[in-house]
Amino acid sequence: MNSKEEFIKIYKENIHREGADKLLSFLEGTHSDFFEAPASTKYHGNYEGGLCEHSINVYHCLKDYLSRQRVKDTYKMKYSDETIAIVALLHDICKTNIYKKGFKNQKINGTWEKVPTYEFKDDMPYGHGEKSVYMIQPFMKLSREEAFAIRYHMGFSSVEPTNTVGKVFEMFPLSFALSTADMEATYFCEENPQNKM
């Protein structure tokens, strides 16, 4: 099973909210490159299909984190399979249609060569997490905790003031869990050229 098939399988098995089918149709449609897009231009998942693969990795990391006994018993984090799938699979929907294929000059063995690359071009610069929430809501209603989790999934690596992120993590623990899963997927599950330096 390839990444797109796995994403769709997880999505259909877990997300049954009104409008979920229309959102999936959008992601699969001609106006979306979600399943072909990279996850970034030069960091983790900077290859075709990287965004879909990253979303699946975040899903598996989040499922694993939330299955831990301490998380369930001490932190009282218990979420439905639907909520877990929604926040993990869709947290980076904002990256749909923003990476364009291009070329750059790169020195290889002392010779300049044209190599393929991705360029960032966002025609709807509405932020990151907030843009994902904005893109999901016309199709499907999110709970407050789901919206905050997606909005703040960048955690302390975002441009938000740290006291704001900390307050969100206190109020909406799913935000912390999703941020943790996102970091785990990014730095440990996916190839990241920066980790090789």
N, C-alpha and C positions, 0 to 999 in steps of 0.2 A: 504494500500500500504506500503510495507517495504522500507527501505532506498535504497536498490539497485534499486528497481523499480522506486522510486522517482528520483534518480540520472539519470537513463536512460531516463526517461520521460523529465526531464528538459533539458538534453543534446540534445536529438533528436528534441525537439521543438525549441531550440534556436541556436544550433551550426550546420551550414550548409556549412562550409568552406571545400574546397577540402582537403581530407585526414582525415576529422573528423570521418568518418565511420570506417576507418582502425584503428584509435587510440582507438575508443570504442571497436572494436573487440579485440584489444590487451588487454585492461583492463578486458574484459570478458573472455579472453582465459586462457588456461592452464598454460601459462608462467607468469601469473600475479595473485597476491593475493589482488589486490586493494580493492575488495568488502568484503574480509574477514579480512583484516589487521586492527590492532588497530591504533589509531592516535599517540600513544606514548607508552613507556614501563611502566610508572608509574604515569603519569599525566593525562591530559584530554583524554577521549576516549580510555583508556587503556583496551579495551575489543574487542572481535571479532566484526568486522563491524564498529569500531569506526572511522576509516579513512573516509569511505564513509559518515557516519553520520556527521562528522565534515565538510566535503566538502559541504554538503547540508546546514548545519547551516551557514557557511560562505556566501554561495550564498544568503540565505534569509536576513542575516544581511547587505550584500552589497546592495541588492535591496532596502532595507528599507532606508539605509543611503543615497543612490543616489536619492531617491524619495522625500527627504526633500526640501521644497521650497527654503530655504536659500542656500543649496548646489547647486541647479540648477540655481538660480538667481544671488546670490552673488559670489559663487565660480566658476560658469560656468562649472560645471561638468555634462556633458551629454554624455552618452556612449550607444552604441547599446546593445540590449538584448544579442546578440551573444558575444560581448566582455565581458559583465558582467558574463555570464555563463562560458566562457573559463577561465577567471582569477580565479573565485571563485571555480569552480569544479575541476580545475586542478592544483591549486597552490601548493598542497602537493603530487603531483604524484610521487615525489622523495621518498616517504615513501613506495612505492610498493616494495615488496620482501625484506625488511630489518629487519622485526621483526619476530623472530623465537620462537615458543612455547618451553617452558622449565619448569623447576621446581626450587624452592628455598626453603630453610628452613626458617620457620617463627615460632616464639613463639606465641602460641595461648592458652590462659588460663594456662600459666605456662608450657606448653608442646611444644616441638619442633615438627612441622609437615611439611611435604612436601606440598607446595601449587603451583598451576600453575602460571606461569609468562611469560612474553615476554622478550626475550633477543635481543639486538641490534647487528646486523651483516650486515654491508654494504659492499658488494662485488664491489661496484662502488662508492668509496668515493670522490664524485665530489662537495661536498658542499650541500647546502640545496636548496635555491631558484634557484641558477644557475643550479643545477641538474634537477629541474623540467623543466626549459626552455630547457635544453639539451635533455631531454626525449620527449618533445612535438614536437620539431622542425623537426625531421625526418618524422613525420606523417603530420604535418600541420604548415603552416607559421603563425607566430605571428607578429602583428604590433609591432613597437618599444615600444609604451606605454604599451601594454599587456606584453611584455617581461620584461620590467622594473618593472611593478607591481608585477609580479610573482617572479622575482629575489629578490626584496626588500620587500616582504610581511611581513618579520619578523620585519621590522621597527627598532626602537631604541633598541629592545631586541636582535638584532643580534650582531655578533662580528665585524661588520663594524664600521669604525670611524664615530662618530655622524655627523661630517660635511658632510660626503659622503651621509649618509641617508637623512639629511636635504636638501641637493642639489637635490637629486633624487625626494624627495617629492615636491620641488618647480617646477622642470622641468616636472614631470610626476604625476599630482595630483591623478591619478588612483592608484598609489602606496600607497599614504596616505590612500585613501578610502579602499583599500583591506587590508592594515595593520590594520586599525581600525576595519573592519568587522571580521578579523581573531582573534583579541584580544577579541572582544565582544563575539564571538562564544566560544572561549576557556574559558573565565572566567565567563561568565554569562549564556550560553546556555547548557554547558556540565558539567557533573559531574567531578570534579577535587578533588582528595583526599587531595591536599594541602590546599584547601579552607576550609576544615573541621577542621583544627588544631587551 
